[in-house]
């Protein structure tokens, strides 16, 4: 029963976060912080081990998202949403979430680049990023020519609503591990590979 409540809460939170991110390009604090607190409270009903798993999952999500935020490549709402997702998912599922999130975010970025016909600009930005690895600051990546930091706030930068990618990753990770063994996504994939 606890898994049903946690799964339902996760669907509601990730759906709301995706909606806010698509419409307003931000994820409100009341949603992310209440989701984090709610996930940890729900995990208390599963016992100390479940609560500790929620804390560890949240720490992994925060620890992996924070450097991207400090470099200017991820929004604060995304960091808090990934932390809350970690609290729901725990330390095992969060890794699968991160994989799916990266794939979905990459596809979203490619679509945004294609829609804006910004292949050259994106390639130039990637070249600057790779060529100036030693010039990373906490406010973005500095190009050698301009010295200006490139962040999500830079005019004309291509930004995607990454809350959608986090939500898809979290939901796929939750349901891949939660469904009945014969019906789980991971069980099905491993069956196909054998």
C-alpha positions, 0 to 999 in steps of 0.5 A: 500500500505504501508503494501505491501512495508513494507512486501516486504522489510521485506521478502528481509531483512530476506531472505538476513540475513538468506542467510548470516548467513547460508553461512558466519555465520555472518550478516553484519552491512550494512544489519541490520543497513540499515534495521532498518533505512529503517523500521523506515523511512517507518513507518514515512509514516504511521504517528507518531503513526506508527513510535512510534510503530516501535521505541517501537518494536525495543526497545523490540527486542534490550532489549530482545536480549542484555542480551543474547549477553552480556552473549555470547550466541547470536551474535551481528548481531542477536541482530541488526537483531532482533532490525530491525525486531522489527522496522518492526513488532512493539510492538504487532507482535514482541512477536509472532515473539519471540515465533516462533523464539524460537521454530525454534531456538530450533528445529535447535539446536536439529538438530545440536546436533543430527548431531554432536552426542553431547547429552552428552556434551550438557547435561553436558553444560546445567548442568553447566549452571543451576548449576552456575547461580550465576557465569554468567559473561558478557563473558559467563558461568563459569564452576566450574571445569575449570573456563573457560567461555563458549561462541559462540567463545568457540572451539567445541561449537554448534552454529546455524545460529540464523538469520534464526530463527529470519527471520522465526519468523519475517515473520510468525509474519508479515504474521500472522497478515497482511493477510486478516482476513479470511485467516490469520494464527491466524484467521485460528488457532482460527477457528480450536480451536473453 
